[in-house]
Amino acid sequence: MKQLFAFIGILFFIQGNGFTQKLYLLKPDRVFDGTAIHEGWRVLVQGEKIIAVGEPKNVEDAAQKLQTPDKSAPQIIDLKGCTLLPGFIEGHSHLFLHPYNETTWDDQVLKEARSLRTARATLHAKQTLMAGFTTVRDLGTEGAEFDDVGLKQAINQGIIPGPRMVIATKALIATGSYAPKGFSPDIEVPQGAEEADGHDRLIQAVRRQIGKGADVVKIYADYRWGLMGDARPTFLVDEIKLIVETARSSGRPTIAHAGSAEGMRRAILGGCETLEHGDAGTPEIFSLMHEKGVALCPTLAAGDAVSQYRGWKKGVEPEPERIKNKRITFKQALDAGVTICFGGDVGVFSHGDNAREMEMMVDYGMKPLDVLRSATSINANVFHLSQLGNIKGNFLADLVAVEGRPEERISDVRKIKFVMKNGEIFHNEPNLSPKSAK
Ligand SMILES: [Zn+2]
């Protein structure tokens, strides 16, 4: 009998989970819930989840009901002057790369030890999270093999701070198409991704990458390869279809690097879900994307950064052709109604500076509110992250607060005051206390 009572006691202890799960009441000036701005809203978080969101009275009533048996009230997080948003979702990162003006891509792939690249990647992960990006879709290790798998595990196990990672591992390329340039054809240089072609080898490569940990399969549908300087298509449509079908049968999406119109067309017809870059898209290609429900991840900031690395003095000299064209094709994509993801190809420029892409999306013609939607609810939807990107009951508590009104002035997303991932506080500037100061 005594044992039975003890057992019931334990049950009560577990069910009255206010005991074990922290309760936070967040009080920002306003909430952007992934779709719209709501003045004066409150958010209640318990454990790893958002429990309630809405008018102060409703949320405080919900908090009252949940109060722990020992009557301890929720911890109040006062975010005066701030907008609370869903944790930002970076759609295109490379945590294993660092800016090309520090070290060229060729030299990172050829000369840097994987241990060195991993050491950097751990720092990049922290910089990303502290900038308010609680999730990244990391699209390839660029020669660092399957090292993103271990990095993701280190973050998930709480060994290092970092964003949730959706990973692509090595990515897939047609033989010989994505390598450091300038070498004699007599020398075999390592590629930036895994080479595979044809029926059996493609199926094996997709399955191997998934088996090692890929959440998404990335292909390079075109690249500057051989001695020609411009991007040319790589895989055949039938090869892409085979990759997509193999990945899809395990529940994984396939996405494509595609810069040329023909590379984009093949990737769309092959069944890829997002196209990365899309610089030379045309109105016809963008309307095909719209029709097939394929999203564009424009990576405006990467092209801008590379042009500057090549000598363009931004703000002083006129925009180079490449940038002028990108403005035109991005506008064509918007006009065609293509779903726009947020993703900057960060790694080409500094990790933690992810907001640069948001600022450029506004500069290139999007409304700040639409950019915020892209970086939260739209990315969550396109990347199949069903519990992220929105501030809604029962969603995961990935939350950031910024000072100001980013829906009016996008650069306010840089004024990070609070970062929570999975209900855990990583940064809490207005409320710094020994417990939360990390
Ligand atoms: Zn990339």
Residues whose N, C-alpha, C, O or C-beta is under 5 A from the ligand:
A	BS01	ZN	L139 D345
